Amino acid sequence: MSLKTERVEARFSPEIKRLAERAATASGLSLTEYLTSLVIEYAPKTLQQHKTISLTNQQFDDFIAYCDKPPKPSERLQLAAKRLEEGFGNVVAR
């Protein structure tokens, strides 16, 4: 078991706190142990969901088609690229 050196503070409504305390008691855990178990169970799933993009076959095909034939850059984008190549000569540093 790792040494517990970090502290987390959270505010809950009285109803949510009572619910968590009841669930912890029913699980035979302290409130801290119960909340820790929830983080251990759900945090990896949440992180995985946010690092993975799921597409249908049609969405993937559309994405690849768009990448293969991107739209022509707008005048504004072309101007920005030109200014970048010129080193922002007319921009005043603040």
C-alpha positions as a printed Julia matrix, in Angstrom:
94×3 Matrix{Float64}:
   0.0    0.0     0.0
   1.37   3.43   -0.89
   1.93   6.15    1.67
  -0.93   8.64    1.79
   0.61  12.11    1.64
  -1.84  14.07   -0.52
  -5.09  15.65    0.6
  -8.14  16.48   -1.52
 -10.91  18.8    -0.4
 -14.36  18.69   -1.92
 -17.71  20.25   -1.15
 -20.88  18.22   -1.51
 -24.51  18.91   -0.83
 -25.68  17.28    2.4
 -27.69  14.76    0.37
 -24.71  13.67   -1.73
 -22.5   13.39    1.36
 -25.07  11.2     3.14
 -25.44   9.05    0.03
 -21.67   8.56   -0.22
 -21.42   7.77    3.51
 -24.23   5.2     3.25
 -22.62   3.57    0.21
 -19.24   3.5     1.97
 -20.79   1.89    5.05
 -22.67  -0.66    2.93
 -19.36  -1.52    1.24
 -17.56  -1.89    4.57
 -15.26   1.02    3.73
 -14.47   4.38    5.22
 -15.62   7.37    3.2
 -12.02   7.98    2.09
 -11.58   4.35    1.04
 -14.89   4.4    -0.82
 -14.11   7.6    -2.73
 -10.62   6.29   -3.48
 -12.1    3.1    -4.93
 -14.37   5.16   -7.19
 -11.42   7.19   -8.49
  -9.39   4.03   -9.1
 -12.3    2.43  -10.97
 -13.56   5.36  -13.04
 -10.6    7.69  -13.65
  -8.78   5.32  -16.05
 -12.0    4.77  -18.01
 -12.61   8.5   -18.26
  -9.05   9.16  -19.42
  -9.28   6.38  -22.0
 -12.52   7.83  -23.38
 -10.85  11.21  -23.85
  -7.78   9.91  -25.66
  -9.6    7.67  -28.12
 -11.68   8.83  -31.06
 -14.25   6.39  -32.37
 -15.56   6.82  -35.9
 -17.98   4.93  -38.05
 -16.61   3.59  -41.32
 -18.37   6.42  -43.16
 -16.9    9.07  -40.87
 -13.43   7.6   -41.35
 -13.85   7.51  -45.14
 -15.04  11.14  -45.11
 -12.06  12.16  -42.99
  -9.56  10.43  -45.29
 -11.21  11.97  -48.38
 -10.96  15.41  -46.8
  -7.28  14.84  -45.94
  -6.56  13.66  -49.47
  -8.13  16.76  -51.01
  -8.02  19.67  -48.56
  -9.81  22.91  -49.43
  -7.84  25.77  -50.96
  -6.43  28.1   -48.28
  -8.42  31.29  -47.8
  -6.9   34.68  -48.59
  -6.64  35.39  -44.88
  -4.71  32.16  -44.29
  -2.43  32.86  -47.24
  -1.72  36.35  -45.87
  -0.92  34.91  -42.45
   1.48  32.39  -44.03
   3.16  35.17  -45.99
   3.59  37.25  -42.84
   5.03  34.23  -41.07
   7.55  33.69  -43.85
   8.51  37.38  -43.67
   9.12  37.1   -39.93
   6.31  39.39  -38.82
   8.32  42.41  -39.93
   5.44  44.81  -39.41
   4.39  43.54  -35.96
   5.5   45.68  -33.02
   6.72  43.75  -29.98
   5.15  44.76  -26.67
